[in-house]
Amino acid sequence: RHHERRAHHQCGKPEPARWASVPAAALLPPRFSDEHLDAIAGWLTIPLDRLRVRDRLRELALAPWGDASGEGALLRMAAVRASLGRLVDATPALSSMPAADIVVASGGAWSVAPAPAVALALSDVIRRPGVRALGWDHARLLAPLGTIADPGERRSIMEDLRDDLLVPLGSVVMPAGLRAGRVAGHLSVTGTGGPAELDLVPGGLELVDLPPGERAIVEMRFRGQVDLGIRVKHAAVEVAGGLAGLLVDLRDVPLRLPDRPERRRDLLTAWQAALWAGIDA
């Protein structure tokens, strides 16, 4: 898997793009260990014992496109989260840079879940305060395009394919440092589809309808200063729509999950069921 960043600009000078290739972050690493198994089991929302999880993962390795619905889809998304966690842990230099404007998911495993569930999975693991767009490299074209050595030729091809390269998933707003136990502020969304108003309740998840191709202004007023990439009490940002709309993620940064498997599973199930219609059935 590749973790790529768009170059940031400081003082008018572009910073070279940085990237990392991490084989150990594969969905099912070649040297699969108990540690990998535990990480996947920690994201599962279905009660499977370790032996059954291992068997299902072996079946997944043998038939990557089989059993892609129901429990099979949930297992894949747990494996994706564990894989993404290994990728983030292996690239601290990239994580120390300013948060990216867009996060792009790539790979066939994402295709088993609806867009809001994909946005949730990305937000579960990439816990960076701020506002960012989310996209999916559904045709898996970015990696081959990256092998074109000539920058001008690469740019020309990407411009020709611009409208087809990525599926827009939407945007995520993720403030950090909210005080627990009370309403932390208020959020309003102004777009072509009409205004939307939300109270910002720490620990919550909210999904605002914002279709692909639409843009909106999100205005946030907090009771105290929060981390939104910078320390702010009041902020207004433009966001892009997508298949998942706008995800307002008010959970802890970093994410804190219960140690007890049952409580952890219940909490993950509640979050996922809210964004994955019919999956609890």
C-alpha positions as CSV (number, residue, x, y, z in Angstrom):
1,R,0.0,0.0,0.0
2,H,1.1,3.5,-0.6
3,H,0.6,6.5,1.7
4,E,1.0,9.6,-0.4
5,R,0.7,13.3,0.5
6,R,0.0,16.3,-1.7
7,A,2.9,18.8,-1.4
8,H,2.3,21.7,1.0
9,H,3.5,25.2,0.1
10,Q,5.4,27.5,2.5
11,C,6.7,30.9,1.6
12,G,5.8,30.3,-2.0
13,K,8.1,27.3,-2.3
14,P,6.7,23.8,-2.9
15,E,7.8,21.1,-0.5
16,P,8.7,17.9,-2.3
17,A,6.0,15.3,-2.1
18,R,6.8,12.5,0.3
19,W,5.6,8.9,0.1
20,A,6.2,5.5,1.7
21,S,5.7,1.9,0.5
22,V,4.9,-0.4,3.5
23,P,4.6,-4.1,2.5
24,A,3.7,-4.9,6.1
25,A,0.6,-2.8,5.8
26,A,-1.0,-5.2,3.3
27,L,-4.5,-6.4,4.0
28,L,-3.1,-9.8,4.9
29,P,0.7,-9.6,5.4
30,P,2.8,-12.6,4.2
31,R,4.1,-13.2,7.7
32,F,0.8,-13.1,9.4
33,S,1.1,-13.3,13.2
34,D,-1.1,-13.4,16.3
35,E,-0.5,-9.7,16.6
36,H,-2.1,-9.1,13.2
37,L,-5.0,-11.4,14.2
38,D,-5.5,-9.5,17.5
39,A,-5.5,-6.2,15.6
40,I,-8.2,-7.3,13.2
41,A,-10.3,-8.9,16.0
42,G,-10.1,-5.6,17.8
43,W,-12.1,-3.9,15.1
44,L,-14.7,-6.7,14.6
45,T,-18.3,-6.0,15.3
46,I,-19.3,-9.6,15.1
47,P,-18.6,-12.2,17.9
48,L,-16.2,-14.6,16.3
49,D,-13.6,-16.5,18.3
50,R,-9.9,-16.4,17.3
51,L,-9.9,-19.7,15.5
52,R,-12.9,-18.7,13.4
53,V,-11.4,-15.4,12.6
54,R,-8.2,-17.0,11.4
55,D,-10.1,-19.5,9.3
56,R,-12.2,-16.7,7.7
57,L,-9.0,-14.8,6.9
58,R,-7.5,-17.9,5.2
59,E,-10.6,-18.1,3.1
60,L,-10.2,-14.4,2.2
61,A,-6.6,-15.0,1.1
62,L,-7.7,-17.9,-1.1
63,A,-10.7,-16.1,-2.6
64,P,-10.3,-12.3,-2.3
65,W,-13.5,-11.5,-4.1
66,G,-15.6,-14.2,-2.3
67,D,-18.0,-13.8,0.6
68,A,-18.1,-10.0,0.1
69,S,-21.4,-9.3,1.9
70,G,-22.7,-9.6,5.5
71,E,-20.1,-11.0,7.9
72,G,-17.6,-11.2,5.1
73,A,-17.9,-7.4,4.5
74,L,-17.5,-6.7,8.2
75,L,-14.4,-8.9,8.4
76,R,-12.9,-7.1,5.4
77,M,-13.5,-3.7,7.0
78,A,-11.9,-4.8,10.2
79,A,-8.9,-6.0,8.3
80,V,-8.8,-2.7,6.4
81,R,-8.8,-0.7,9.7
82,A,-6.0,-2.9,11.1
83,S,-4.0,-2.6,7.8
84,L,-4.4,1.2,7.8
85,G,-3.3,1.3,11.5
86,R,-0.1,-0.5,10.6
87,L,0.4,2.0,7.7
88,V,0.0,5.0,10.0
89,D,2.3,3.5,12.7
90,A,5.0,2.8,10.1
91,T,5.0,6.4,8.7
92,P,5.6,8.7,11.7
93,A,7.5,11.2,9.5
94,L,4.4,11.6,7.3
95,S,2.1,11.9,10.4
96,S,4.3,14.6,11.8
97,M,3.7,16.8,8.8
98,P,0.7,19.1,8.6
99,A,-2.5,17.2,7.9
100,A,-3.3,16.6,4.2
101,D,-6.2,18.4,2.5
102,I,-7.4,15.1,1.0
103,V,-7.2,11.5,2.1
104,V,-7.5,8.9,-0.7
105,A,-8.4,5.3,-0.1
106,S,-7.2,2.7,-2.7
107,G,-7.8,-1.0,-3.1
108,G,-10.6,-3.4,-3.8
109,A,-11.4,-4.1,-0.1
110,W,-13.2,-0.7,0.2
111,S,-15.8,-1.8,-2.4
112,V,-17.7,-4.0,0.0
113,A,-19.0,-1.1,2.1
114,P,-21.1,2.0,1.3
115,A,-19.5,5.4,1.2
116,P,-20.4,6.5,4.7
117,A,-18.9,3.3,6.2
118,V,-15.7,3.9,4.2
119,A,-15.6,7.4,5.5
120,L,-16.1,6.1,9.0
121,A,-13.3,3.5,8.6
122,L,-10.8,6.2,7.4
123,S,-11.8,8.5,10.3
124,D,-11.6,5.7,12.9
125,V,-7.8,5.2,12.2
126,I,-6.6,8.5,10.7
127,R,-7.2,10.7,13.8
128,R,-5.8,14.1,12.7
129,P,-7.6,17.2,13.9
130,G,-8.9,19.4,11.1
131,V,-11.1,19.4,8.0
132,R,-10.3,17.2,5.0
133,A,-11.8,15.8,1.9
134,L,-12.1,12.0,1.3
135,G,-11.8,10.2,-2.0
136,W,-11.6,6.6,-3.3
137,D,-9.3,5.5,-6.1
138,H,-11.9,3.1,-7.3
139,A,-10.2,2.3,-10.6
140,R,-6.7,2.0,-9.0
141,L,-5.2,4.4,-11.5
142,L,-3.1,6.6,-9.2
143,A,-0.3,4.1,-8.7
144,P,0.2,3.4,-12.4
145,L,0.1,7.1,-13.2
146,G,2.7,7.7,-10.6
147,T,5.2,5.6,-12.6
148,I,5.1,8.0,-15.5
149,A,8.5,9.7,-15.2
150,D,7.8,12.9,-17.2
151,P,5.9,15.4,-15.0
152,G,4.3,17.1,-17.9
153,E,3.0,13.9,-19.5
154,R,1.8,12.7,-16.1
155,R,0.0,16.0,-15.5
156,S,-1.6,16.0,-18.9
157,I,-3.0,12.4,-18.5
158,M,-4.3,13.2,-15.0
159,E,-6.0,16.3,-16.4
160,D,-7.7,14.2,-19.1
161,L,-8.9,11.7,-16.4
162,R,-9.6,14.2,-13.7
163,D,-13.3,13.7,-13.5
164,D,-12.9,9.9,-13.4
165,L,-9.9,9.3,-11.2
166,L,-11.5,9.5,-7.8
167,V,-15.0,8.8,-6.3
168,P,-15.7,11.7,-4.0
169,L,-16.7,10.3,-0.6
170,G,-17.2,13.8,1.0
171,S,-15.5,15.6,3.8
172,V,-14.9,15.1,7.5
173,V,-14.7,17.7,10.3
174,M,-12.7,16.4,13.2
175,P,-12.0,18.8,16.1
176,A,-9.9,17.7,19.1
177,G,-9.9,18.9,22.7
178,L,-13.7,19.0,23.2
179,R,-14.7,19.0,26.9
180,A,-16.8,16.0,27.7
181,G,-20.2,16.1,29.4
182,R,-21.8,19.1,27.7
183,V,-22.6,20.7,24.4
184,A,-19.3,22.0,23.1
185,G,-20.6,24.4,20.5
186,H,-22.7,24.8,17.4
187,L,-22.2,24.0,13.7
188,S,-24.1,25.4,10.7
189,V,-23.8,24.2,7.1
190,T,-24.8,26.6,4.3
191,G,-25.0,25.1,0.9
192,T,-27.3,24.9,-2.2
193,G,-29.4,22.3,-0.5
194,G,-30.4,24.7,2.3
195,P,-29.0,25.3,5.8
196,A,-28.3,22.6,8.4
197,E,-27.8,23.2,12.1
198,L,-26.1,20.9,14.7
199,D,-25.2,21.1,18.3
200,L,-21.6,19.8,18.8
201,V,-21.9,17.0,21.4
202,P,-18.5,15.5,22.4
203,G,-18.3,11.8,21.5
204,G,-20.9,12.0,18.8
205,L,-21.0,11.3,15.1
206,E,-23.2,13.3,12.7
207,L,-23.8,12.8,9.0
208,V,-25.0,15.8,6.9
209,D,-26.3,15.3,3.4
210,L,-24.0,17.0,0.9
211,P,-24.1,15.3,-2.5
212,P,-21.2,15.0,-4.9
213,G,-20.4,18.1,-6.8
214,E,-21.8,20.4,-4.2
215,R,-19.8,22.7,-1.9
216,A,-20.8,24.3,1.4
217,I,-19.6,26.6,4.1
218,V,-19.3,25.0,7.5
219,E,-19.2,27.5,10.4
220,M,-18.3,26.3,13.9
221,R,-18.5,28.1,17.2
222,F,-17.1,26.4,20.2
223,R,-17.4,27.3,23.9
224,G,-13.7,27.2,24.3
225,Q,-10.6,26.8,22.1
226,V,-10.3,23.5,20.3
227,D,-7.7,22.0,17.9
228,L,-8.8,22.1,14.3
229,G,-5.3,21.9,12.9
230,I,-4.8,25.2,14.6
231,R,-6.3,26.4,17.9
232,V,-9.6,28.1,17.2
233,K,-12.8,29.1,19.0
234,H,-14.6,30.1,15.8
235,A,-14.0,28.8,12.3
236,A,-15.6,28.9,8.9
237,V,-14.3,26.5,6.1
238,E,-15.5,25.4,2.7
239,V,-16.1,21.6,2.3
240,A,-16.8,19.4,-0.7
241,G,-19.7,16.9,-1.0
242,G,-19.6,13.3,-1.9
243,L,-21.4,10.0,-1.6
244,A,-21.0,10.0,2.2
245,G,-21.8,13.7,2.5
246,L,-20.2,15.6,5.4
247,L,-19.1,13.6,8.5
248,V,-18.8,15.5,11.7
249,D,-16.6,13.4,14.0
250,L,-16.6,14.6,17.6
251,R,-15.0,11.5,19.1
252,D,-11.7,11.5,21.1
253,V,-8.5,12.2,19.2
254,P,-6.8,9.8,19.4
255,L,-9.7,7.4,19.5
256,R,-10.2,5.7,22.9
257,L,-11.9,2.3,22.9
258,P,-12.9,0.1,25.8
259,D,-10.5,-2.8,26.8
260,R,-13.4,-5.3,27.4
261,P,-14.1,-7.0,24.1
262,E,-17.9,-6.9,24.6
263,R,-18.1,-3.2,25.4
264,R,-15.7,-2.4,22.6
265,R,-17.7,-4.4,20.1
266,D,-21.0,-2.7,21.2
267,L,-19.5,0.7,20.7
268,L,-18.0,-0.1,17.3
269,T,-21.4,-1.7,16.3
270,A,-23.3,1.5,17.3
271,W,-21.0,3.7,15.3
272,Q,-21.1,1.5,12.2
273,A,-24.8,0.8,12.3
274,A,-25.5,4.5,12.2
275,L,-23.6,4.9,8.9
276,W,-24.2,1.5,7.3
277,A,-27.9,1.0,6.7
278,G,-29.1,-2.6,7.3
279,I,-25.8,-4.0,8.4
280,D,-27.1,-4.8,11.9
281,A,-29.7,-7.1,10.3
